[in-house]
Amino acid sequence: MSQKAIETFSDYMNDEERVSPAEKERIYFEISLIGKMIEAREQKGLSQRELAEISGVKQPAIARLESLKATPQIDTLFKVLHPLGYTIEIVPLAKER
């Protein structure tokens, strides 16, 4: 059985033959997390280079994270988020409506 043609990112994300519900959730989480990280860095008025200096994470690694070219490791997230005034927390899933 051949897969249907994909024309948009939404088509791709909503095709469960290509992206499982768990994978879809992980992708959206990562996009949201990195978006918040960029927002926090910009609100502090920091460049990637300045964040690298205070976090101990090299600037090219921060650039890869921000461009979603690398999946963030937990220890890297803590190093980057701490100087921005953030941490990571595990919360229960919202109940289905």
URQUI-V342404 format. One record per residue. N is the residue number from 1. RES is the residue in one letter. D_LAST is the distance of its C-alpha to the last C-alpha in Angstrom with 1 decimal. Layout:
n & res & d_last
N & RES & D_LAST
N & RES & D_LAST
//
This chain:
n & res & d_last
1 & M & 33.5
2 & S & 33.4
3 & Q & 30.4
4 & K & 29.6
5 & A & 31.0
6 & I & 28.9
7 & E & 29.6
8 & T & 27.0
9 & F & 25.1
10 & S & 21.9
11 & D & 23.4
12 & Y & 24.3
13 & M & 20.9
14 & N & 19.1
15 & D & 21.8
16 & E & 20.7
17 & E & 24.4
18 & R & 25.3
19 & V & 22.4
20 & S & 20.3
21 & P & 16.6
22 & A & 18.1
23 & E & 20.9
24 & K & 18.6
25 & E & 16.8
26 & R & 20.3
27 & I & 21.7
28 & Y & 19.2
29 & F & 19.7
30 & E & 23.4
31 & I & 23.5
32 & S & 21.6
33 & L & 23.8
34 & I & 27.0
35 & G & 26.2
36 & K & 25.8
37 & M & 29.0
38 & I & 30.9
39 & E & 29.7
40 & A & 30.9
41 & R & 34.2
42 & E & 34.9
43 & Q & 34.1
44 & K & 36.7
45 & G & 39.1
46 & L & 39.6
47 & S & 40.7
48 & Q & 39.7
49 & R & 43.3
50 & E & 43.1
51 & L & 39.8
52 & A & 41.6
53 & E & 44.5
54 & I & 42.5
55 & S & 40.0
56 & G & 42.5
57 & V & 40.4
58 & K & 42.6
59 & Q & 41.8
60 & P & 41.5
61 & A & 38.8
62 & I & 36.9
63 & A & 37.4
64 & R & 36.1
65 & L & 32.9
66 & E & 32.4
67 & S & 33.0
68 & L & 30.6
69 & K & 33.7
70 & A & 33.3
71 & T & 30.5
72 & P & 30.8
73 & Q & 32.1
74 & I & 30.9
75 & D & 34.4
76 & T & 34.7
77 & L & 31.5
78 & F & 32.7
79 & K & 36.1
80 & V & 34.8
81 & L & 32.0
82 & H & 34.3
83 & P & 36.8
84 & L & 34.0
85 & G & 32.8
86 & Y & 29.6
87 & T & 28.5
88 & I & 25.7
89 & E & 23.3
90 & I & 20.9
91 & V & 17.6
92 & P & 14.8
93 & L & 11.8
94 & A & 8.8
95 & K & 6.3
96 & E & 3.8
97 & R & 0.0
//
